[in-house]
Amino acid sequence: MLGDRSLGAVLLLVGIFGILAYLWLIFASPYDLLILKLTAVVAVASIFGILAWIGYTMVSTPPAPAAVEPQSSKSDTESKTSAKKKD
């Protein structure tokens, strides 16, 4: 439990630091246009990468076997009808 809370606190601090660093890079650094371009490239590449992954998975996954209902034998059918007549 204490380990989970510690990890959560670290993740919270890293997230806040990342947001502040990104804001500084966009608004206060001389590399603002470069950072925006990199952000756009990473976002678009991520979306198309996920799309390609889904397509690859659909192409490489073998089709599911068709469900075949077992045929009942004549003796099974006769025993079912005779059981119904007894009721």
Rosetta blueprint (number, residue, H / E / L):
1 M L
2 L H
3 G H
4 D H
5 R H
6 S H
7 L H
8 G H
9 A H
10 V H
11 L H
12 L H
13 L H
14 V H
15 G H
16 I H
17 F H
18 G H
19 I H
20 L H
21 A H
22 Y H
23 L H
24 W H
25 L H
26 I H
27 F H
28 A L
29 S L
30 P L
31 Y L
32 D H
33 L H
34 L H
35 I H
36 L H
37 K H
38 L H
39 T H
40 A H
41 V H
42 V H
43 A H
44 V H
45 A H
46 S H
47 I H
48 F H
49 G H
50 I H
51 L H
52 A H
53 W H
54 I H
55 G H
56 Y H
57 T H
58 M H
59 V H
60 S H
61 T L
62 P L
63 P L
64 A L
65 P L
66 A L
67 A L
68 V L
69 E L
70 P L
71 Q L
72 S L
73 S L
74 K H
75 S H
76 D H
77 T H
78 E H
79 S H
80 K H
81 T H
82 S H
83 A H
84 K H
85 K H
86 K H
87 D L
